[in-house]
Amino acid sequence: MKPIIVPRTYDYVGVYLTDKCHLSCCYCITQHHQARFGSYKYSYLKTEDWIKGLNRLVLPEGIPITLQGGEPFLFKGIWKILENVKQKIDIMTALPSFLKREDLIKLKTLDWNKRKALYPTIRVSYHKGQNDYKDLIKRIAELQDILSIGLYYLSEPSQSEEEVSELKSFAKKYNVELRLKEFLGDYGDEKIGNLLYPEAASGINLSRRVLCKNTVVPIAPDGNVYLCHSDLYFNRREKALGNILDEDFMFPKDFLPCDNYGLCNECDVKVKTNHNQEYGYTSVTIQPADDKPIPKLDFKDDFTGTFVKYSSGKFK
Ligand code: SF4
C-alpha cells in the first residue's frame, strides 16, 4: 500500500483501537455534547489491518502514534500491534487489572516505547471514583524499570486539596511520576477549560458555517480518519477524510468547511502544550466563512495559570 504522509505541521496521531472502556466516567470527554461514542456500530478494524494501516504512516519527526480509546488494552490485538507496528508508540490507558508486567516482558521488543520525550509515554489515567490511585501507583512502580510510564490525575473539581496532597505523597513514596491532566467540560452550571475558541464548545450547534484546519489525526475504531475529535465522537462518517486502508489517502492542505461549530470537542479547541511541551498550542484553527469574527480568547492576557471558568460565554 502507498505510504500516507502525515504533514510536518501535525502534532498528534490518536489511534482509537476500541471505543470500549471498563470505566464509566460521567465526565468522559468522548461523550461531551451528547456524543454517543461507545455505542456506535463500528466495523472494527482487524488487527492485521491496523498493522497494515499504521505501518503506512510516515510521521513527522518526534511524533509517535498514541494508542487510546476507550481502553486500548481491551482490544485483544494490541499485543500483535505492539510487536509489528514500526512506529514509536505512546499509550493512554487506565491500566485495567488484567494487565500484568509479564504481558509486557513477553513482547519481543519494547523498542516502540523508547523515544526521547519530555513526559512518560505510557500515560496512565487516574479518574476519581473510577479507579484506585494506590493500586495504579503500585502497579506503575513495578513497570517503570522497563517502560516510560507515569500517572496522570484528572483535575476533577470535587477533589479536595487534601486528597490531591495524599495522592502526591503516595506517588512520591513509590517514586512514580505524577502529572496533572486538565478537567474539561461541564461541572455544575460551569464549563471548565482554557479554550481558545470558547463558544466553539458551547454544546449547541451555532448554525454557522466555519472553516477549520487541524493538526491532530484522530483515527476511529473502523480506521476512518477524521478532521477533529468532534467528528469522531459523533461518528460523522460522511465527514471522514478517508480510511487508513484507502489506496490513496492524503491529508487536506487547506481549511475545510464545517457546519458543526459549537459542538467542537474541548480537546481540539483548548490552549495546551504541544508535543515539545511548549504552552500556547491549540489543535485547530477556526476561521469565519462569513464576515463575522470568531470569538477568541487572548490567552496571553487572560491566562493566569489556573483554570479559567466561563459560563454563558463570559470568563470569570
Ligand atoms: S469547527 Fe469544530 S466541529 Fe467543526 S471541524 Fe473544526 S473542531 Fe471539528
Residues whose N, C-alpha, C, O or C-beta is under 5 A from the ligand:
A	BS01	SF4	C212 L227 C228 S230 C258 N260 Y261 L263 C264 D268 V284
